[in-house]
Amino acid sequence: MVGREGDPSFGIDTMSIYATLWVLRFPAHGDYITGCDWVTVLAQGVPTHIDYSLEFLPPPLESIESPDHESRLRAVVFVTEFSQKGTTRSGQEYVSPLLVLSGDEYATITFTELYERLCLALRGDRPRPILEVHRSGQSTRVVFEDESTMLIPRRRGEHDA
């Protein structure tokens, strides 16, 4: 990848500033419902030694003199397997990250809160499902918080439990 104008690495070949921390599968639209699709979400850590100004990241840490400075992160950027990297501002910037946290926020957030924030980002402006109605031998009806509904056809070969 070649850096872009305004990027400290402009004009030279660069390596990614990210290190993949973990990879998990999430419901593609933020909520599990019968028959939902899944998407891979990656947590991309930015180490503290990336200490130059990048507008799309939280600012560099004030001091990295602490004993744990090598294990601390400047930021964590959450993206899907389909996220594109590279904008006019920087070749290192993801086009539409799900969520960006400072390293300190990431270190203190609970898994439940992180999961909820990622699901909210995946859901976007779609309503949250609140109820599924399963009827023997028939389609499943999903009811959403805005009272809209969706029918999920019974899959071929599916049997009642």
C-alpha distance (Angstrom), angle and dihedral (degrees) to the residues before:
residue distance angle dihedral
M1 . . .
V2 3.79 . .
G3 3.80 119.7 .
R4 3.80 119.8 -114.3
E5 3.80 129.7 -126.4
G6 3.82 110.0 -76.8
D7 3.82 90.6 26.5
P8 3.84 112.7 110.8
S9 3.80 88.2 -126.5
F10 3.82 95.3 53.3
G11 3.78 112.1 149.5
I12 3.79 97.6 14.8
D13 3.76 132.8 88.2
T14 3.79 109.2 -101.0
M15 3.76 140.4 -163.8
S16 3.77 122.4 -131.9
I17 3.80 115.8 -86.3
Y18 3.81 89.4 -146.0
A19 3.78 132.3 90.9
T20 3.80 116.8 -164.9
L21 3.82 107.7 -120.8
W22 3.80 98.5 -179.8
V23 3.80 144.1 -21.2
L24 3.83 123.5 -142.4
R25 3.81 136.1 169.3
F26 3.82 117.3 -119.8
P27 3.80 132.5 -178.8
A28 3.81 102.2 -85.3
H29 3.80 93.7 -126.5
G30 3.79 96.6 38.3
D31 3.80 100.8 -98.8
Y32 3.78 133.0 71.2
I33 3.79 113.4 -120.0
T34 3.77 129.8 159.0
G35 3.79 109.7 -71.3
C36 3.82 95.4 6.8
D37 3.78 122.4 160.2
W38 3.79 120.6 -118.1
V39 3.80 132.1 -136.8
T40 3.80 130.8 -162.9
V41 3.81 114.3 -118.8
L42 3.81 120.0 -161.5
A43 3.80 126.8 -159.9
Q44 3.81 106.1 -145.0
G45 3.82 113.3 -163.8
V46 3.79 122.9 -154.6
P47 3.82 110.5 -152.7
T48 3.81 122.1 -132.2
H49 3.81 92.5 -112.4
I50 3.82 87.5 72.8
D51 3.80 86.9 87.1
Y52 3.79 102.9 152.6
S53 3.79 123.2 100.6
L54 3.79 115.6 -84.5
E55 3.81 112.4 170.2
F56 3.81 93.8 -149.3
L57 3.83 93.4 58.5
P58 3.78 132.8 63.5
P59 3.82 110.2 -94.0
P60 3.80 119.7 -82.5
L61 3.79 115.8 -86.5
E62 3.79 113.1 -86.4
S63 3.76 94.3 -130.3
I64 3.77 130.8 12.0
E65 3.79 93.6 -177.0
S66 3.81 93.4 105.2
P67 3.82 118.6 111.3
D68 3.81 91.6 -112.6
H69 3.82 96.2 46.9
E70 3.80 93.8 116.6
S71 3.81 92.3 56.7
R72 3.82 95.0 44.6
L73 3.76 121.1 96.1
R74 3.77 128.6 -139.5
A75 3.79 91.6 -148.6
V76 3.79 144.8 -18.7
V77 3.80 118.8 -139.7
F78 3.82 118.5 -163.4
V79 3.80 117.1 -151.0
T80 3.80 139.2 160.1
E81 3.76 126.9 -116.5
F82 3.82 86.8 -100.9
S83 3.82 97.2 52.0
Q84 3.77 115.6 124.0
K85 3.78 121.6 -136.0
G86 3.77 123.2 -150.5
T87 3.80 129.5 59.6
T88 3.79 133.9 -178.7
R89 3.81 86.9 -98.0
S90 3.81 96.7 52.2
G91 3.77 140.0 -8.5
Q92 3.82 87.1 -137.9
E93 3.81 95.8 57.3
Y94 3.81 120.4 100.2
V95 3.79 111.9 -130.9
S96 3.82 97.4 -133.9
P97 3.81 113.1 3.6
L98 3.79 116.2 -171.9
L99 3.79 92.4 -134.9
V100 3.81 139.7 -11.5
L101 3.81 120.3 -155.0
S102 3.77 131.0 179.0
G103 3.79 113.6 -114.4
D104 3.81 90.2 -108.5
E105 3.84 91.4 51.4
Y106 3.81 89.7 50.1
A107 3.81 91.6 49.5
T108 3.81 92.2 54.5
I109 3.81 104.8 34.6
T110 3.80 116.8 105.7
F111 3.78 118.5 -124.1
T112 3.81 89.9 -117.8
E113 3.81 92.3 54.9
L114 3.81 92.2 44.9
Y115 3.82 91.1 48.6
E116 3.82 91.3 49.8
R117 3.81 92.9 48.8
L118 3.81 92.4 48.8
C119 3.82 91.9 47.2
L120 3.81 90.0 49.2
A121 3.81 89.7 52.4
L122 3.82 91.4 48.4
R123 3.83 91.6 46.9
G124 3.80 92.3 53.1
D125 3.80 111.0 174.9
R126 3.81 94.6 -21.4
P127 3.82 116.6 116.8
R128 3.80 118.8 -106.2
P129 3.82 117.3 -107.6
I130 3.80 111.9 -116.5
L131 3.81 104.4 174.7
E132 3.79 142.8 20.6
V133 3.78 121.1 -159.3
H134 3.81 113.4 -156.8
R135 3.79 117.0 -168.9
S136 3.76 121.9 -172.7
G137 3.79 111.5 -97.8
Q138 3.81 93.4 -2.2
S139 3.78 141.6 90.7
T140 3.80 121.7 -74.6
R141 3.80 116.9 -113.8
V142 3.81 117.5 -147.5
V143 3.81 117.1 -158.5
F144 3.81 118.5 -157.3
E145 3.81 130.1 -153.1
D146 3.83 91.1 -103.9
E147 3.85 87.8 56.5
S148 3.80 93.2 -109.5
T149 3.81 116.4 134.6
M150 3.78 139.0 -151.7
L151 3.80 129.7 -161.0
I152 3.78 117.8 -138.3
P153 3.80 109.6 -160.7
R154 3.74 118.3 -129.8
R155 3.81 108.6 -103.9
R156 3.76 119.7 -117.3
G157 3.81 110.7 -94.3
E158 3.83 93.0 16.0
H159 3.81 112.8 141.2
D160 3.78 130.7 -160.3
A161 3.80 112.9 -103.1
